[in-house]
Amino acid sequence: MREADGKARAALRARLESRRAELEADVLTRVRGIADPSEVADPIYAESLRRSVAAALQFGLDSIGGAEGHEPPIPVELLAQARLAARVGVGLDAVLRRYFAGYTLLGRYMIEESDREPLLGGAEMQHLLRDQATTFDRLTAAVAEEHGREAAERCTSAEQRRAERVERLLAGEDVETSELAYDLSAHHLGILAAGPGAVDAIRAVAADLDRRPLVVCRPEGPVWAWLGGRRALAPEELEPRLPPEVLVVVGEPGEGPAGWRLSHRQATAALPIARLGRERFVRYRDVALLASVLQDDLLCTSLQQMYLAPLADRGDGGVLLETLRAYFAAGRNVSSAASALGVNRNTVAGRIRMTEERLGRPVGAAAAELETALRLDCREQDGSPIYPGALP
């Protein structure tokens, strides 16, 4: 910057300083017109806004008469005001519109003073306006960052409080529920969901089915959700409305606070089954027995040792296990199992006899135990997991 330009800018700033009260009043009027601070419940907010207008105006004036290459620091009052705005619920759009209004008015005053008694030539004035635009961009970027950080922390804090309240309700504590915006006396369907867009998917399904959603995002594990309404909701109504990338486990319909808790417990019990299987939608009713068995370590271990180990410990164990899975999937029909496996009926019948020899009892006599053991076994023929990590 040439020395003459520096003096001209300093003179322009001095003229603007002489009109500071007028300029500040105009900016305050515009700011209040964008969003009335009196509508914010926090009484501190209006006074803080007035102080921030004064600080922002001082920042703008300092940037006019500053030395070349020197940019005044962002006033701490403006960063504090951005955080306060986020806390009291004033959106970033309103905050930035106010800054833009102040920036526009300051520019208008600059041009008025320059036209009244020219201090800067046309090129010098354009240079000053470009510098002001750069300073304004730096200011609004800092304000937006502070507002966003506070809003994110506030959202996280609110979600944490929400999750804690729900956990206490699940534990049977007497908790105020008005903040949840969810009717616990209604009919409920408990849901656990995971995958990209799980929360959005649950909310979309709730809207489609005219249900009130209660969604709780937790730091680890699947999303907890409930769909509430005036009538019971059949779980199968959800499945066709869910995107394929979202994995969902549902309990059974329940009514009132007790049904709300029970449906969630059922979904939680079915969660390990979703981890074992390939299906993207798991309903508790379809896996209730399996879910109960899975919670009994003694029974799980005993079923594996009594029914799977005698078959899997030999070289042809994988083939026998595969045949048994096909046999039970076909409703214990040998011909249908053979068709599914691509072999003839006698081959399947021979494998069943071999299985019975190794177990020391007929397959039919141990069908329930054997089928449960097979469903709990999450290995392919080559020993790899069927579907690892289905849900976190």
C-alpha positions in Angstrom: 0.0 0.0 0.0 1.4 3.4 -0.9 1.9 6.0 1.9 -0.7 8.3 0.3 -3.3 5.5 0.1 -2.6 4.7 3.8 -3.2 8.3 4.8 -6.4 8.4 2.7 -7.7 5.3 4.3 -6.9 6.7 7.8 -8.8 9.8 6.9 -11.7 7.8 5.7 -11.8 5.8 8.9 -11.7 9.1 10.9 -14.8 10.3 9.0 -16.6 7.1 9.7 -15.6 7.2 13.3 -17.3 10.6 13.5 -20.5 9.0 12.3 -20.1 5.9 14.5 -23.3 6.4 16.6 -25.4 6.9 13.5 -23.8 3.9 11.8 -24.2 1.7 14.8 -27.9 2.7 15.2 -28.5 1.8 11.5 -26.8 -1.5 11.8 -28.8 -2.4 15.0 -32.0 -1.5 13.2 -31.2 -3.8 10.3 -30.0 -6.6 12.6 -33.2 -6.5 14.6 -35.3 -6.4 11.5 -33.7 -9.7 10.3 -34.6 -11.5 13.6 -36.0 -9.8 16.6 -33.7 -10.6 19.6 -36.7 -10.1 22.0 -38.2 -13.3 20.6 -35.3 -15.2 22.2 -36.2 -16.3 25.7 -32.6 -15.8 27.1 -32.5 -12.2 28.5 -28.8 -12.0 28.1 -29.0 -12.5 24.3 -30.3 -9.0 23.4 -27.6 -7.2 25.3 -24.9 -9.5 24.0 -26.2 -8.9 20.5 -25.9 -5.1 21.0 -22.3 -5.4 22.2 -21.4 -7.7 19.4 -22.7 -5.1 16.9 -20.3 -2.5 18.4 -17.4 -5.0 18.3 -18.1 -5.9 14.7 -18.3 -2.3 13.7 -15.0 -1.6 15.5 -13.5 -4.6 13.7 -14.6 -3.2 10.3 -13.2 0.3 11.0 -9.9 -1.2 12.2 -9.6 -3.1 9.0 -10.0 0.1 6.9 -7.1 2.0 8.5 -4.8 -1.0 9.2 -1.2 -1.2 7.9 -0.7 -3.3 4.7 -0.5 -7.0 5.5 -1.9 -6.5 9.0 -5.3 -8.0 9.6 -7.0 -7.3 13.0 -7.8 -10.4 15.0 -11.4 -11.6 15.1 -12.9 -10.0 18.3 -13.6 -12.6 21.0 -17.0 -10.9 21.6 -18.1 -12.0 18.1 -17.1 -15.6 18.6 -18.8 -15.7 22.0 -22.0 -14.2 20.4 -21.9 -17.0 17.8 -21.8 -19.6 20.5 -24.6 -18.0 22.4 -26.7 -17.8 19.3 -26.3 -21.5 18.8 -27.2 -22.2 22.4 -30.4 -20.2 22.3 -31.5 -21.6 19.0 -30.7 -18.8 16.6 -29.8 -20.4 13.3 -26.6 -19.8 11.4 -28.6 -18.3 8.5 -29.9 -15.5 10.6 -26.5 -14.9 12.2 -24.8 -14.6 8.8 -27.6 -12.4 7.3 -27.0 -10.0 10.2 -23.3 -9.8 9.4 -24.0 -9.3 5.7 -26.4 -6.4 6.6 -23.7 -4.8 8.7 -21.1 -5.3 6.0 -23.4 -3.8 3.4 -24.1 -0.7 5.5 -20.5 -0.1 6.3 -19.7 -0.3 2.6 -22.5 2.2 1.8 -21.1 4.7 4.4 -17.6 4.3 3.0 -18.8 5.2 -0.5 -20.9 8.1 0.8 -17.9 9.6 2.6 -15.6 9.0 -0.3 -18.1 10.7 -2.7 -18.7 13.6 -0.4 -15.1 14.6 -0.3 -12.9 12.3 -2.5 -10.0 10.8 -0.6 -9.4 7.7 -2.7 -9.3 7.4 -6.4 -11.5 4.8 -8.2 -8.8 2.2 -8.3 -7.8 2.8 -4.7 -11.5 2.5 -3.6 -11.9 -0.7 -5.5 -8.8 -2.1 -3.8 -10.2 -1.1 -0.4 -13.5 -2.8 -1.1 -11.7 -6.0 -2.1 -9.8 -5.9 1.1 -13.0 -5.4 3.0 -14.6 -8.4 1.2 -11.6 -10.6 2.2 -11.8 -9.5 5.8 -15.6 -10.1 5.8 -15.1 -13.6 4.5 -12.5 -14.3 7.2 -14.9 -13.0 9.9 -18.0 -15.0 8.7 -15.9 -18.2 8.4 -14.8 -17.8 12.0 -18.3 -17.1 13.2 -19.8 -20.0 11.3 -17.2 -22.3 12.7 -17.9 -21.3 16.3 -21.7 -21.5 15.7 -21.3 -25.0 14.2 -19.1 -26.2 16.9 -21.5 -25.1 19.6 -24.5 -26.4 17.8 -22.8 -29.8 17.4 -21.8 -30.0 21.1 -25.4 -28.9 22.0 -26.9 -31.6 19.8 -24.5 -34.3 21.2 -25.3 -33.2 24.8 -29.1 -33.3 24.1 -28.8 -36.7 22.5 -26.8 -38.0 25.5 -29.5 -36.7 27.9 -32.1 -38.3 25.7 -30.3 -41.7 25.7 -29.8 -41.5 29.5 -33.5 -40.8 30.0 -34.5 -43.7 27.8 -32.1 -46.1 29.6 -33.6 -45.1 32.9 -37.1 -45.7 31.6 -36.1 -49.1 30.3 -34.8 -49.9 33.8 -38.3 -49.1 35.2 -37.4 -45.7 36.8 -40.0 -43.0 37.2 -38.8 -40.5 34.6 -40.3 -37.3 33.1 -41.0 -38.2 29.5 -42.3 -34.9 28.0 -39.0 -34.1 26.4 -39.1 -37.4 24.5 -42.2 -36.2 22.5 -43.4 -39.8 22.5 -46.5 -41.4 24.0 -45.6 -44.4 26.1 -49.3 -45.3 26.6 -49.6 -46.1 22.8 -48.9 -49.3 20.9 -45.1 -49.8 20.2 -42.7 -51.7 18.1 -39.1 -51.9 19.3 -36.4 -51.8 16.7 -32.6 -52.1 16.5 -31.0 -50.8 13.3 -27.6 -50.5 11.8 -26.0 -49.5 8.6 -25.6 -46.3 6.5 -28.6 -44.1 6.8 -30.3 -46.2 9.6 -31.8 -43.2 11.4 -33.1 -41.6 8.2 -34.6 -45.0 7.1 -36.4 -45.4 10.5 -37.8 -41.9 10.3 -38.9 -42.4 6.7 -40.7 -45.7 7.6 -42.4 -43.9 10.6 -43.7 -41.2 8.3 -44.9 -43.7 5.7 -46.7 -45.7 8.3 -48.0 -42.6 10.2 -46.1 -43.6 13.3 -44.5 -41.4 16.0 -40.8 -42.4 16.1 -38.6 -42.4 19.2 -35.0 -42.7 18.0 -31.9 -43.0 20.2 -28.4 -42.8 18.7 -25.7 -44.3 20.9 -21.9 -44.1 20.7 -21.6 -47.8 20.1 -23.9 -50.5 18.8 -27.1 -50.2 16.8 -29.6 -47.4 16.8 -32.5 -47.9 19.3 -35.9 -47.0 18.0 -39.6 -47.4 18.7 -42.6 -46.7 16.4 -45.7 -45.7 18.3 -49.3 -45.4 17.2 -52.9 -45.9 18.1 -53.0 -49.5 16.8 -50.6 -52.4 16.9 -48.1 -52.4 14.0 -47.2 -55.8 12.4 -43.4 -56.1 11.9 -43.8 -57.3 8.4 -45.2 -53.9 7.4 -41.6 -52.5 7.9 -39.6 -54.9 5.8 -40.6 -53.9 2.3 -40.1 -50.2 3.2 -36.5 -50.6 4.4 -33.5 -50.0 2.1 -31.3 -53.1 1.6 -28.2 -51.6 3.2 -29.9 -51.1 6.6 -30.0 -54.1 8.9 -33.1 -54.2 11.2 -34.0 -56.4 14.2 -37.6 -56.0 15.6 -39.4 -57.1 18.7 -43.1 -57.9 18.9 -45.8 -55.3 19.1 -46.5 -54.1 22.7 -48.8 -51.7 24.4 -48.2 -49.2 27.2 -44.9 -48.7 29.1 -44.6 -52.5 29.8 -45.1 -53.3 26.1 -42.6 -50.6 25.2 -39.9 -52.2 27.3 -40.8 -55.8 26.3 -40.6 -55.0 22.6 -37.1 -53.5 23.1 -36.0 -56.5 25.1 -37.2 -58.9 22.4 -35.3 -57.0 19.7 -32.2 -57.0 21.9 -32.5 -60.7 22.4 -32.8 -61.3 18.7 -29.7 -59.1 18.0 -27.2 -62.0 18.3 -29.2 -64.0 15.7 -28.8 -61.1 13.3 -25.1 -61.3 13.9 -25.1 -65.0 12.9 -27.3 -64.9 9.9 -27.5 -63.5 6.4 -30.9 -61.9 6.6 -31.2 -58.1 6.7 -34.5 -58.2 8.6 -34.9 -60.3 11.8 -38.1 -60.6 13.8 -38.0 -61.9 17.4 -41.0 -64.2 16.8 -39.1 -66.1 14.1 -36.0 -66.6 16.3 -37.4 -66.6 19.8 -36.3 -70.1 20.7 -32.9 -69.7 19.1 -32.4 -66.3 20.9 -33.2 -68.0 24.3 -30.8 -70.8 23.6 -28.0 -68.4 22.6 -28.2 -66.8 26.1 -27.5 -70.2 27.8 -23.8 -70.9 27.5 -24.1 -74.4 28.9 -26.8 -75.3 26.4 -24.9 -73.8 23.5 -21.7 -75.6 24.3 -23.6 -78.9 24.9 -25.5 -78.8 21.6 -22.2 -78.1 19.8 -20.4 -81.0 21.5 -23.3 -83.5 21.3 -24.5 -82.8 17.7 -22.0 -80.9 15.7 -18.6 -82.1 16.9 -19.2 -85.8 16.1 -20.0 -84.8 12.5 -17.5 -82.0 11.9 -14.5 -83.7 13.4 -14.0 -85.9 10.3 -13.1 -85.0 6.7 -16.7 -85.4 5.4 -18.1 -83.3 8.2 -18.7 -80.3 6.0 -20.7 -82.3 3.5 -22.9 -83.8 6.3 -23.6 -80.4 7.9 -24.5 -79.0 4.5 -26.8 -81.9 3.8 -28.5 -81.5 7.2 -29.1 -77.8 6.6 -30.7 -78.5 3.3 -32.7 -81.3 4.8 -34.2 -79.1 7.5 -34.7 -76.2 5.2 -36.7 -78.5 3.0 -39.0 -79.4 5.8 -37.2 -82.8 6.3 -38.1 -83.8 2.7 -35.2 -85.9 1.3 -36.2 -85.3 -2.4 -36.4 -81.6 -2.0 -33.1 -81.5 -0.1 -31.5 -83.5 -2.9 -32.8 -81.1 -5.5 -31.4 -78.1 -3.6 -28.0 -79.8 -3.3 -28.0 -81.0 -6.9 -27.6 -84.6 -6.0 -29.9 -87.7 -6.2 -32.2 -88.8 -3.4 -30.2 -91.8 -2.5 -27.1 -89.7 -1.8 -29.0 -87.5 0.7 -30.6 -90.6 2.3 -27.1 -92.2 2.7 -25.7 -89.0 4.3 -28.6 -89.0 6.7 -27.9 -92.6 7.7 -24.2 -91.8 8.2 -25.2 -88.9 10.4 -27.4 -91.1 12.5 -24.6 -93.6 12.9 -22.2 -91.0 14.2 -24.7 -89.4 16.6 -26.0 -92.8 17.8 -29.6 -91.9 17.4 -32.2 -91.2 14.6 -32.1 -87.7 13.2 -35.9 -87.5 13.7 -35.5 -88.1 17.5 -33.1 -85.2 17.9 -34.5 -83.0 15.2 -35.2 -79.9 17.4 -31.8 -80.1 19.1 -29.9 -80.8 15.9 -31.6 -78.0 13.9 -31.0 -75.5 16.7 -27.3 -76.5 16.8 -27.0 -76.1 13.1 -28.6 -72.6 13.2 -26.2 -71.6 16.0 -23.3 -72.8 14.0 -22.1 -69.8 11.9 -19.6 -71.7 9.6 -19.7 -72.4 5.9 -18.5 -75.7 4.6 -15.0 -74.3 4.5 -15.2 -73.2 8.1 -15.5 -69.4 7.3 -18.2 -67.3 9.0 -21.6 -67.2 7.3 -22.1 -63.5 7.9 -19.6 -61.9 10.3 -20.3 -58.6 11.8 -23.9 -58.3 10.7 -24.6 -55.8 13.4 -22.1 -54.0 15.6 
